[in-house]
Amino acid sequence: MEDNGLGRAYEVVSTERQEWYENKKELLESVENLYKLYFELSKEERIITEEEINNTRDDLLREDYD
């Protein structure tokens, strides 16, 4: 049976689709981290420093990987 190139085209489209979904998954995880950070910061009753914001963000990111 002759290969008319459709098999290769399917592989390319399939790979592109997988990469697209993987990128969306990473985007969703980033958005979730931002919402967690916002929630943590919204509980604060005082003005916090940039260092405290960074520490909170780092803590939340560490929790995701544990």
N, CA, C, O and CB atoms as a CASP TS submission, in Angstrom:
PFRMAT TS
TARGET T0000
AUTHOR 0000-0000-0000
METHOD Language model
MODEL 1
PARENT N/A
ATOM      1  N   MET     1       0.845  -1.190   0.000  1.00  0.00           N
ATOM      2  CA  MET     1       0.000   0.000   0.000  1.00  0.00           C
ATOM      3  C   MET     1       0.886   1.248   0.000  1.00  0.00           C
ATOM      4  O   MET     1       1.879   1.314   0.724  1.00  0.00           O
ATOM      5  CB  MET     1      -0.959   0.001   1.229  1.00  0.00           C
ATOM      6  N   GLU     2       0.526   2.203  -0.794  1.00  0.00           N
ATOM      7  CA  GLU     2       1.318   3.415  -0.972  1.00  0.00           C
ATOM      8  C   GLU     2       1.020   4.429   0.132  1.00  0.00           C
ATOM      9  O   GLU     2      -0.137   4.634   0.499  1.00  0.00           O
ATOM     10  CB  GLU     2       1.044   4.032  -2.349  1.00  0.00           C
ATOM     11  N   ASP     3       2.073   5.062   0.658  1.00  0.00           N
ATOM     12  CA  ASP     3       1.895   6.118   1.665  1.00  0.00           C
ATOM     13  C   ASP     3       1.658   7.431   0.934  1.00  0.00           C
ATOM     14  O   ASP     3       2.533   7.922   0.221  1.00  0.00           O
ATOM     15  CB  ASP     3       3.141   6.221   2.622  1.00  0.00           C
ATOM     16  N   ASN     4       0.484   7.989   1.113  1.00  0.00           N
ATOM     17  CA  ASN     4       0.149   9.239   0.433  1.00  0.00           C
ATOM     18  C   ASN     4       0.445  10.467   1.296  1.00  0.00           C
ATOM     19  O   ASN     4       0.006  11.569   0.969  1.00  0.00           O
ATOM     20  CB  ASN     4      -1.316   9.235   0.036  1.00  0.00           C
ATOM     21  N   GLY     5       1.175  10.288   2.379  1.00  0.00           N
ATOM     22  CA  GLY     5       1.536  11.410   3.230  1.00  0.00           C
ATOM     23  C   GLY     5       0.539  11.696   4.333  1.00  0.00           C
ATOM     24  O   GLY     5       0.799  12.525   5.205  1.00  0.00           O
ATOM     25  N   LEU     6      -0.602  11.020   4.308  1.00  0.00           N
ATOM     26  CA  LEU     6      -1.617  11.282   5.334  1.00  0.00           C
ATOM     27  C   LEU     6      -1.170  10.796   6.706  1.00  0.00           C
ATOM     28  O   LEU     6      -1.508  11.406   7.720  1.00  0.00           O
ATOM     29  CB  LEU     6      -2.934  10.615   4.957  1.00  0.00           C
ATOM     30  N   GLY     7      -0.418   9.709   6.743  1.00  0.00           N
ATOM     31  CA  GLY     7       0.077   9.206   8.030  1.00  0.00           C
ATOM     32  C   GLY     7       0.978  10.224   8.702  1.00  0.00           C
ATOM     33  O   GLY     7       0.866  10.466   9.904  1.00  0.00           O
ATOM     34  N   ARG     8       1.862  10.811   7.935  1.00  0.00           N
ATOM     35  CA  ARG     8       2.779  11.830   8.466  1.00  0.00           C
ATOM     36  C   ARG     8       2.009  13.078   8.879  1.00  0.00           C
ATOM     37  O   ARG     8       2.288  13.671   9.922  1.00  0.00           O
ATOM     38  CB  ARG     8       3.858  12.193   7.419  1.00  0.00           C
ATOM     39  N   ALA     9       1.042  13.474   8.061  1.00  0.00           N
ATOM     40  CA  ALA     9       0.233  14.652   8.389  1.00  0.00           C
ATOM     41  C   ALA     9      -0.511  14.434   9.695  1.00  0.00           C
ATOM     42  O   ALA     9      -0.605  15.343  10.520  1.00  0.00           O
ATOM     43  CB  ALA     9      -0.764  14.966   7.256  1.00  0.00           C
ATOM     44  N   TYR    10      -1.043  13.224   9.887  1.00  0.00           N
ATOM     45  CA  TYR    10      -1.756  12.916  11.128  1.00  0.00           C
ATOM     46  C   TYR    10      -0.814  13.033  12.319  1.00  0.00           C
ATOM     47  O   TYR    10      -1.183  13.582  13.358  1.00  0.00           O
ATOM     48  CB  TYR    10      -2.371  11.503  11.069  1.00  0.00           C
ATOM     49  N   GLU    11       0.403  12.517  12.168  1.00  0.00           N
ATOM     50  CA  GLU    11       1.379  12.589  13.260  1.00  0.00           C
ATOM     51  C   GLU    11       1.688  14.039  13.619  1.00  0.00           C
ATOM     52  O   GLU    11       1.776  14.384  14.797  1.00  0.00           O
ATOM     53  CB  GLU    11       2.673  11.854  12.874  1.00  0.00           C
ATOM     54  N   VAL    12       1.850  14.880  12.616  1.00  0.00           N
ATOM     55  CA  VAL    12       2.167  16.291  12.852  1.00  0.00           C
ATOM     56  C   VAL    12       1.016  16.972  13.582  1.00  0.00           C
ATOM     57  O   VAL    12       1.233  17.680  14.565  1.00  0.00           O
ATOM     58  CB  VAL    12       2.464  17.019  11.519  1.00  0.00           C
ATOM     59  N   VAL    13      -0.203  16.760  13.104  1.00  0.00           N
ATOM     60  CA  VAL    13      -1.373  17.381  13.730  1.00  0.00           C
ATOM     61  C   VAL    13      -1.546  16.863  15.147  1.00  0.00           C
ATOM     62  O   VAL    13      -1.849  17.632  16.059  1.00  0.00           O
ATOM     63  CB  VAL    13      -2.646  17.111  12.904  1.00  0.00           C
ATOM     64  N   SER    14      -1.357  15.572  15.336  1.00  0.00           N
ATOM     65  CA  SER    14      -1.496  14.976  16.667  1.00  0.00           C
ATOM     66  C   SER    14      -0.469  15.556  17.633  1.00  0.00           C
ATOM     67  O   SER    14      -0.802  15.873  18.775  1.00  0.00           O
ATOM     68  CB  SER    14      -1.345  13.449  16.591  1.00  0.00           C
ATOM     69  N   THR    15       0.764  15.696  17.189  1.00  0.00           N
ATOM     70  CA  THR    15       1.822  16.264  18.031  1.00  0.00           C
ATOM     71  C   THR    15       1.517  17.719  18.367  1.00  0.00           C
ATOM     72  O   THR    15       1.685  18.145  19.510  1.00  0.00           O
ATOM     73  CB  THR    15       3.191  16.158  17.329  1.00  0.00           C
ATOM     74  N   GLU    16       1.067  18.481  17.369  1.00  0.00           N
ATOM     75  CA  GLU    16       0.721  19.884  17.621  1.00  0.00           C
ATOM     76  C   GLU    16      -0.409  19.993  18.634  1.00  0.00           C
ATOM     77  O   GLU    16      -0.384  20.861  19.506  1.00  0.00           O
ATOM     78  CB  GLU    16       0.324  20.585  16.315  1.00  0.00           C
ATOM     79  N   ARG    17      -1.397  19.117  18.520  1.00  0.00           N
ATOM     80  CA  ARG    17      -2.529  19.130  19.452  1.00  0.00           C
ATOM     81  C   ARG    17      -2.051  18.807  20.868  1.00  0.00           C
ATOM     82  O   ARG    17      -2.484  19.448  21.825  1.00  0.00           O
ATOM     83  CB  ARG    17      -3.617  18.119  19.006  1.00  0.00           C
ATOM     84  N   GLN    18      -1.169  17.828  21.011  1.00  0.00           N
ATOM     85  CA  GLN    18      -0.640  17.479  22.334  1.00  0.00           C
ATOM     86  C   GLN    18       0.120  18.653  22.936  1.00  0.00           C
ATOM     87  O   GLN    18      -0.033  18.949  24.121  1.00  0.00           O
ATOM     88  CB  GLN    18       0.278  16.246  22.243  1.00  0.00           C
ATOM     89  N   GLU    19       0.937  19.320  22.131  1.00  0.00           N
ATOM     90  CA  GLU    19       1.693  20.473  22.620  1.00  0.00           C
ATOM     91  C   GLU    19       0.754  21.600  23.023  1.00  0.00           C
ATOM     92  O   GLU    19       0.981  22.263  24.035  1.00  0.00           O
ATOM     93  CB  GLU    19       2.681  20.964  21.551  1.00  0.00           C
ATOM     94  N   TRP    20      -0.299  21.823  22.240  1.00  0.00           N
ATOM     95  CA  TRP    20      -1.270  22.874  22.542  1.00  0.00           C
ATOM     96  C   TRP    20      -1.928  22.608  23.890  1.00  0.00           C
ATOM     97  O   TRP    20      -2.036  23.513  24.717  1.00  0.00           O
ATOM     98  CB  TRP    20      -2.338  22.966  21.431  1.00  0.00           C
ATOM     99  N   TYR    21      -2.371  21.364  24.117  1.00  0.00           N
ATOM    100  CA  TYR    21      -3.012  21.028  25.382  1.00  0.00           C
ATOM    101  C   TYR    21      -2.035  21.127  26.545  1.00  0.00           C
ATOM    102  O   TYR    21      -2.411  21.564  27.632  1.00  0.00           O
ATOM    103  CB  TYR    21      -3.604  19.628  25.318  1.00  0.00           C
ATOM    104  N   GLU    22      -0.794  20.729  26.332  1.00  0.00           N
ATOM    105  CA  GLU    22       0.209  20.818  27.395  1.00  0.00           C
ATOM    106  C   GLU    22       0.435  22.277  27.782  1.00  0.00           C
ATOM    107  O   GLU    22       0.544  22.596  28.966  1.00  0.00           O
ATOM    108  CB  GLU    22       1.541  20.165  26.948  1.00  0.00           C
ATOM    109  N   ASN    23       0.504  23.158  26.793  1.00  0.00           N
ATOM    110  CA  ASN    23       0.674  24.584  27.087  1.00  0.00           C
ATOM    111  C   ASN    23      -0.523  25.124  27.856  1.00  0.00           C
ATOM    112  O   ASN    23      -0.348  25.940  28.761  1.00  0.00           O
ATOM    113  CB  ASN    23       0.871  25.383  25.792  1.00  0.00           C
ATOM    114  N   LYS    24      -1.726  24.694  27.520  1.00  0.00           N
ATOM    115  CA  LYS    24      -2.926  25.155  28.227  1.00  0.00           C
ATOM    116  C   LYS    24      -2.914  24.650  29.668  1.00  0.00           C
ATOM    117  O   LYS    24      -3.352  25.353  30.579  1.00  0.00           O
ATOM    118  CB  LYS    24      -4.209  24.677  27.500  1.00  0.00           C
ATOM    119  N   LYS    25      -2.415  23.438  29.871  1.00  0.00           N
ATOM    120  CA  LYS    25      -2.324  22.883  31.222  1.00  0.00           C
ATOM    121  C   LYS    25      -1.379  23.734  32.074  1.00  0.00           C
ATOM    122  O   LYS    25      -1.682  24.045  33.225  1.00  0.00           O
ATOM    123  CB  LYS    25      -1.837  21.408  31.178  1.00  0.00           C
ATOM    124  N   GLU    26      -0.234  24.106  31.497  1.00  0.00           N
ATOM    125  CA  GLU    26       0.716  24.951  32.220  1.00  0.00           C
ATOM    126  C   GLU    26       0.103  26.318  32.517  1.00  0.00           C
ATOM    127  O   GLU    26       0.304  26.870  33.598  1.00  0.00           O
ATOM    128  CB  GLU    26       2.016  25.115  31.411  1.00  0.00           C
ATOM    129  N   LEU    27      -0.635  26.856  31.567  1.00  0.00           N
ATOM    130  CA  LEU    27      -1.295  28.146  31.769  1.00  0.00           C
ATOM    131  C   LEU    27      -2.310  28.054  32.904  1.00  0.00           C
ATOM    132  O   LEU    27      -2.378  28.944  33.753  1.00  0.00           O
ATOM    133  CB  LEU    27      -1.985  28.611  30.473  1.00  0.00           C
ATOM    134  N   LEU    28      -3.093  26.986  32.920  1.00  0.00           N
ATOM    135  CA  LEU    28      -4.086  26.794  33.973  1.00  0.00           C
ATOM    136  C   LEU    28      -3.416  26.707  35.342  1.00  0.00           C
ATOM    137  O   LEU    28      -3.901  27.298  36.307  1.00  0.00           O
ATOM    138  CB  LEU    28      -4.913  25.528  33.705  1.00  0.00           C
ATOM    139  N   GLU    29      -2.315  25.980  35.433  1.00  0.00           N
ATOM    140  CA  GLU    29      -1.595  25.877  36.704  1.00  0.00           C
ATOM    141  C   GLU    29      -1.086  27.248  37.151  1.00  0.00           C
ATOM    142  O   GLU    29      -1.130  27.565  38.340  1.00  0.00           O
ATOM    143  CB  GLU    29      -0.418  24.889  36.578  1.00  0.00           C
ATOM    144  N   SER    30      -0.610  28.051  36.219  1.00  0.00           N
ATOM    145  CA  SER    30      -0.133  29.395  36.554  1.00  0.00           C
ATOM    146  C   SER    30      -1.267  30.276  37.060  1.00  0.00           C
ATOM    147  O   SER    30      -1.102  31.017  38.029  1.00  0.00           O
ATOM    148  CB  SER    30       0.526  30.042  35.337  1.00  0.00           C
ATOM    149  N   VAL    31      -2.417  30.193  36.399  1.00  0.00           N
ATOM    150  CA  VAL    31      -3.579  30.981  36.827  1.00  0.00           C
ATOM    151  C   VAL    31      -4.029  30.539  38.213  1.00  0.00           C
ATOM    152  O   VAL    31      -4.365  31.375  39.052  1.00  0.00           O
ATOM    153  CB  VAL    31      -4.742  30.842  35.814  1.00  0.00           C
ATOM    154  N   GLU    32      -4.039  29.227  38.462  1.00  0.00           N
ATOM    155  CA  GLU    32      -4.416  28.730  39.789  1.00  0.00           C
ATOM    156  C   GLU    32      -3.464  29.261  40.851  1.00  0.00           C
ATOM    157  O   GLU    32      -3.897  29.633  41.942  1.00  0.00           O
ATOM    158  CB  GLU    32      -4.427  27.191  39.810  1.00  0.00           C
ATOM    159  N   ASN    33      -2.184  29.298  40.544  1.00  0.00           N
ATOM    160  CA  ASN    33      -1.205  29.833  41.498  1.00  0.00           C
ATOM    161  C   ASN    33      -1.450  31.309  41.767  1.00  0.00           C
ATOM    162  O   ASN    33      -1.316  31.767  42.902  1.00  0.00           O
ATOM    163  CB  ASN    33       0.221  29.628  40.977  1.00  0.00           C
ATOM    164  N   LEU    34      -1.807  32.052  40.731  1.00  0.00           N
ATOM    165  CA  LEU    34      -2.111  33.475  40.925  1.00  0.00           C
ATOM    166  C   LEU    34      -3.331  33.667  41.813  1.00  0.00           C
ATOM    167  O   LEU    34      -3.339  34.545  42.675  1.00  0.00           O
ATOM    168  CB  LEU    34      -2.338  34.161  39.579  1.00  0.00           C
ATOM    169  N   TYR    35      -4.370  32.847  41.609  1.00  0.00           N
ATOM    170  CA  TYR    35      -5.555  32.952  42.456  1.00  0.00           C
ATOM    171  C   TYR    35      -5.239  32.598  43.901  1.00  0.00           C
ATOM    172  O   TYR    35      -5.749  33.238  44.820  1.00  0.00           O
ATOM    173  CB  TYR    35      -6.663  32.047  41.930  1.00  0.00           C
ATOM    174  N   LYS    36      -4.403  31.586  44.115  1.00  0.00           N
ATOM    175  CA  LYS    36      -4.000  31.232  45.478  1.00  0.00           C
ATOM    176  C   LYS    36      -3.253  32.393  46.127  1.00  0.00           C
ATOM    177  O   LYS    36      -3.493  32.733  47.285  1.00  0.00           O
ATOM    178  CB  LYS    36      -3.119  29.962  45.474  1.00  0.00           C
ATOM    179  N   LEU    37      -2.351  32.989  45.366  1.00  0.00           N
ATOM    180  CA  LEU    37      -1.596  34.132  45.877  1.00  0.00           C
ATOM    181  C   LEU    37      -2.534  35.281  46.210  1.00  0.00           C
ATOM    182  O   LEU    37      -2.413  35.891  47.272  1.00  0.00           O
ATOM    183  CB  LEU    37      -0.540  34.584  44.856  1.00  0.00           C
ATOM    184  N   TYR    38      -3.462  35.582  45.319  1.00  0.00           N
ATOM    185  CA  TYR    38      -4.430  36.654  45.559  1.00  0.00           C
ATOM    186  C   TYR    38      -5.239  36.370  46.821  1.00  0.00           C
ATOM    187  O   TYR    38      -5.454  37.269  47.635  1.00  0.00           O
ATOM    188  CB  TYR    38      -5.371  36.816  44.347  1.00  0.00           C
ATOM    189  N   PHE    39      -5.685  35.131  46.987  1.00  0.00           N
ATOM    190  CA  PHE    39      -6.469  34.767  48.159  1.00  0.00           C
ATOM    191  C   PHE    39      -5.659  34.967  49.435  1.00  0.00           C
ATOM    192  O   PHE    39      -6.155  35.532  50.409  1.00  0.00           O
ATOM    193  CB  PHE    39      -6.946  33.316  48.055  1.00  0.00           C
ATOM    194  N   GLU    40      -4.417  34.505  49.426  1.00  0.00           N
ATOM    195  CA  GLU    40      -3.558  34.672  50.601  1.00  0.00           C
ATOM    196  C   GLU    40      -3.342  36.155  50.902  1.00  0.00           C
ATOM    197  O   GLU    40      -3.394  36.575  52.057  1.00  0.00           O
ATOM    198  CB  GLU    40      -2.200  33.968  50.384  1.00  0.00           C
ATOM    199  N   LEU    41      -3.103  36.930  49.869  1.00  0.00           N
ATOM    200  CA  LEU    41      -2.865  38.361  50.067  1.00  0.00           C
ATOM    201  C   LEU    41      -4.129  39.093  50.502  1.00  0.00           C
ATOM    202  O   LEU    41      -4.052  40.058  51.263  1.00  0.00           O
ATOM    203  CB  LEU    41      -2.326  38.983  48.790  1.00  0.00           C
ATOM    204  N   SER    42      -5.272  38.653  50.035  1.00  0.00           N
ATOM    205  CA  SER    42      -6.527  39.328  50.389  1.00  0.00           C
ATOM    206  C   SER    42      -6.881  39.131  51.860  1.00  0.00           C
ATOM    207  O   SER    42      -7.679  39.885  52.415  1.00  0.00           O
ATOM    208  CB  SER    42      -7.668  38.815  49.511  1.00  0.00           C
ATOM    209  N   LYS    43      -6.291  38.123  52.486  1.00  0.00           N
ATOM    210  CA  LYS    43      -6.552  37.892  53.908  1.00  0.00           C
ATOM    211  C   LYS    43      -5.749  38.845  54.791  1.00  0.00           C
ATOM    212  O   LYS    43      -6.035  38.991  55.979  1.00  0.00           O
ATOM    213  CB  LYS    43      -6.225  36.446  54.275  1.00  0.00           C
ATOM    214  N   GLU    44      -4.755  39.483  54.209  1.00  0.00           N
ATOM    215  CA  GLU    44      -3.921  40.406  54.971  1.00  0.00           C
ATOM    216  C   GLU    44      -4.711  41.669  55.313  1.00  0.00           C
ATOM    217  O   GLU    44      -5.462  42.187  54.487  1.00  0.00           O
ATOM    218  CB  GLU    44      -2.643  40.764  54.180  1.00  0.00           C
ATOM    219  N   GLU    45      -4.534  42.150  56.526  1.00  0.00           N
ATOM    220  CA  GLU    45      -5.241  43.354  56.957  1.00  0.00           C
ATOM    221  C   GLU    45      -4.346  44.582  56.947  1.00  0.00           C
ATOM    222  O   GLU    45      -4.784  45.676  57.301  1.00  0.00           O
ATOM    223  CB  GLU    45      -5.812  43.154  58.342  1.00  0.00           C
ATOM    224  N   ARG    46      -3.126  44.411  56.553  1.00  0.00           N
ATOM    225  CA  ARG    46      -2.200  45.535  56.541  1.00  0.00           C
ATOM    226  C   ARG    46      -1.469  45.549  55.200  1.00  0.00           C
ATOM    227  O   ARG    46      -1.535  44.595  54.425  1.00  0.00           O
ATOM    228  CB  ARG    46      -1.191  45.447  57.730  1.00  0.00           C
ATOM    229  N   ILE    47      -0.788  46.628  54.955  1.00  0.00           N
ATOM    230  CA  ILE    47       0.022  46.728  53.748  1.00  0.00           C
ATOM    231  C   ILE    47       1.225  45.804  53.920  1.00  0.00           C
ATOM    232  O   ILE    47       1.881  45.809  54.962  1.00  0.00           O
ATOM    233  CB  ILE    47       0.471  48.210  53.477  1.00  0.00           C
ATOM    234  N   ILE    48       1.501  45.028  52.907  1.00  0.00           N
ATOM    235  CA  ILE    48       2.648  44.126  53.006  1.00  0.00           C
ATOM    236  C   ILE    48       3.711  44.555  52.002  1.00  0.00           C
ATOM    237  O   ILE    48       3.432  45.227  51.010  1.00  0.00           O
ATOM    238  CB  ILE    48       2.222  42.649  52.760  1.00  0.00           C
ATOM    239  N   THR    49       4.922  44.147  52.295  1.00  0.00           N
ATOM    240  CA  THR    49       6.045  44.541  51.451  1.00  0.00           C
ATOM    241  C   THR    49       6.170  43.606  50.259  1.00  0.00           C
ATOM    242  O   THR    49       5.601  42.514  50.241  1.00  0.00           O
ATOM    243  CB  THR    49       7.348  44.550  52.258  1.00  0.00           C
ATOM    244  N   GLU    50       6.918  44.052  49.273  1.00  0.00           N
ATOM    245  CA  GLU    50       7.160  43.220  48.092  1.00  0.00           C
ATOM    246  C   GLU    50       7.865  41.922  48.479  1.00  0.00           C
ATOM    247  O   GLU    50       7.608  40.872  47.889  1.00  0.00           O
ATOM    248  CB  GLU    50       7.997  43.989  47.052  1.00  0.00           C
ATOM    249  N   GLU    51       8.748  41.995  49.463  1.00  0.00           N
ATOM    250  CA  GLU    51       9.451  40.792  49.918  1.00  0.00           C
ATOM    251  C   GLU    51       8.465  39.778  50.490  1.00  0.00           C
ATOM    252  O   GLU    51       8.589  38.581  50.231  1.00  0.00           O
ATOM    253  CB  GLU    51      10.514  41.153  50.973  1.00  0.00           C
ATOM    254  N   GLU    52       7.500  40.243  51.257  1.00  0.00           N
ATOM    255  CA  GLU    52       6.496  39.339  51.821  1.00  0.00           C
ATOM    256  C   GLU    52       5.638  38.717  50.720  1.00  0.00           C
ATOM    257  O   GLU    52       5.264  37.547  50.804  1.00  0.00           O
ATOM    258  CB  GLU    52       5.607  40.088  52.824  1.00  0.00           C
ATOM    259  N   ILE    53       5.331  39.495  49.700  1.00  0.00           N
ATOM    260  CA  ILE    53       4.566  38.963  48.568  1.00  0.00           C
ATOM    261  C   ILE    53       5.364  37.853  47.886  1.00  0.00           C
ATOM    262  O   ILE    53       4.826  36.787  47.585  1.00  0.00           O
ATOM    263  CB  ILE    53       4.222  40.091  47.551  1.00  0.00           C
ATOM    264  N   ASN    54       6.627  38.106  47.651  1.00  0.00           N
ATOM    265  CA  ASN    54       7.473  37.100  47.006  1.00  0.00           C
ATOM    266  C   ASN    54       7.593  35.849  47.861  1.00  0.00           C
ATOM    267  O   ASN    54       7.565  34.736  47.336  1.00  0.00           O
ATOM    268  CB  ASN    54       8.859  37.671  46.724  1.00  0.00           C
ATOM    269  N   ASN    55       7.728  36.018  49.175  1.00  0.00           N
ATOM    270  CA  ASN    55       7.823  34.862  50.064  1.00  0.00           C
ATOM    271  C   ASN    55       6.541  34.038  50.034  1.00  0.00           C
ATOM    272  O   ASN    55       6.595  32.808  50.006  1.00  0.00           O
ATOM    273  CB  ASN    55       8.122  35.314  51.494  1.00  0.00           C
ATOM    274  N   THR    56       5.396  34.703  50.041  1.00  0.00           N
ATOM    275  CA  THR    56       4.118  33.998  49.984  1.00  0.00           C
ATOM    276  C   THR    56       3.993  33.240  48.674  1.00  0.00           C
ATOM    277  O   THR    56       3.583  32.079  48.658  1.00  0.00           O
ATOM    278  CB  THR    56       2.947  34.978  50.147  1.00  0.00           C
ATOM    279  N   ARG    57       4.348  33.900  47.571  1.00  0.00           N
ATOM    280  CA  ARG    57       4.295  33.248  46.258  1.00  0.00           C
ATOM    281  C   ARG    57       5.197  32.018  46.235  1.00  0.00           C
ATOM    282  O   ARG    57       4.793  30.958  45.759  1.00  0.00           O
ATOM    283  CB  ARG    57       4.710  34.234  45.145  1.00  0.00           C
ATOM    284  N   ASP    58       6.413  32.158  46.747  1.00  0.00           N
ATOM    285  CA  ASP    58       7.347  31.036  46.765  1.00  0.00           C
ATOM    286  C   ASP    58       6.815  29.886  47.613  1.00  0.00           C
ATOM    287  O   ASP    58       6.959  28.722  47.240  1.00  0.00           O
ATOM    288  CB  ASP    58       8.706  31.486  47.291  1.00  0.00           C
ATOM    289  N   ASP    59       6.206  30.203  48.742  1.00  0.00           N
ATOM    290  CA  ASP    59       5.621  29.167  49.598  1.00  0.00           C
ATOM    291  C   ASP    59       4.517  28.409  48.868  1.00  0.00           C
ATOM    292  O   ASP    59       4.443  27.183  48.940  1.00  0.00           O
ATOM    293  CB  ASP    59       5.067  29.788  50.886  1.00  0.00           C
ATOM    294  N   LEU    60       3.667  29.143  48.171  1.00  0.00           N
ATOM    295  CA  LEU    60       2.572  28.503  47.434  1.00  0.00           C
ATOM    296  C   LEU    60       3.099  27.626  46.306  1.00  0.00           C
ATOM    297  O   LEU    60       2.586  26.531  46.075  1.00  0.00           O
ATOM    298  CB  LEU    60       1.622  29.559  46.869  1.00  0.00           C
ATOM    299  N   LEU    61       4.101  28.095  45.620  1.00  0.00           N
ATOM    300  CA  LEU    61       4.681  27.298  44.538  1.00  0.00           C
ATOM    301  C   LEU    61       5.340  26.042  45.084  1.00  0.00           C
ATOM    302  O   LEU    61       5.252  24.976  44.474  1.00  0.00           O
ATOM    303  CB  LEU    61       5.698  28.124  43.747  1.00  0.00           C
ATOM    304  N   ARG    62       5.999  26.163  46.225  1.00  0.00           N
ATOM    305  CA  ARG    62       6.623  25.001  46.849  1.00  0.00           C
ATOM    306  C   ARG    62       5.575  23.967  47.242  1.00  0.00           C
ATOM    307  O   ARG    62       5.794  22.767  47.079  1.00  0.00           O
ATOM    308  CB  ARG    62       7.435  25.424  48.076  1.00  0.00           C
ATOM    309  N   GLU    63       4.436  24.427  47.761  1.00  0.00           N
ATOM    310  CA  GLU    63       3.356  23.521  48.152  1.00  0.00           C
ATOM    311  C   GLU    63       2.855  22.726  46.957  1.00  0.00           C
ATOM    312  O   GLU    63       2.510  21.553  47.098  1.00  0.00           O
ATOM    313  CB  GLU    63       2.201  24.302  48.786  1.00  0.00           C
ATOM    314  N   ASP    64       2.810  23.344  45.786  1.00  0.00           N
ATOM    315  CA  ASP    64       2.339  22.662  44.583  1.00  0.00           C
ATOM    316  C   ASP    64       3.270  21.534  44.171  1.00  0.00           C
ATOM    317  O   ASP    64       2.826  20.531  43.613  1.00  0.00           O
ATOM    318  CB  ASP    64       2.194  23.650  43.442  1.00  0.00           C
ATOM    319  N   TYR    65       4.559  21.695  44.442  1.00  0.00           N
ATOM    320  CA  TYR    65       5.521  20.687  44.017  1.00  0.00           C
ATOM    321  C   TYR    65       5.769  19.630  45.080  1.00  0.00           C
ATOM    322  O   TYR    65       6.433  18.629  44.808  1.00  0.00           O
ATOM    323  CB  TYR    65       6.819  21.345  43.647  1.00  0.00           C
ATOM    324  N   ASP    66       5.258  19.828  46.269  1.00  0.00           N
ATOM    325  CA  ASP    66       5.446  18.828  47.342  1.00  0.00           C
ATOM    326  C   ASP    66       4.417  17.737  47.272  1.00  0.00           C
ATOM    327  O   ASP    66       4.431  16.822  48.095  1.00  0.00           O
ATOM    328  CB  ASP    66       5.386  19.486  48.709  1.00  0.00           C
TER
END
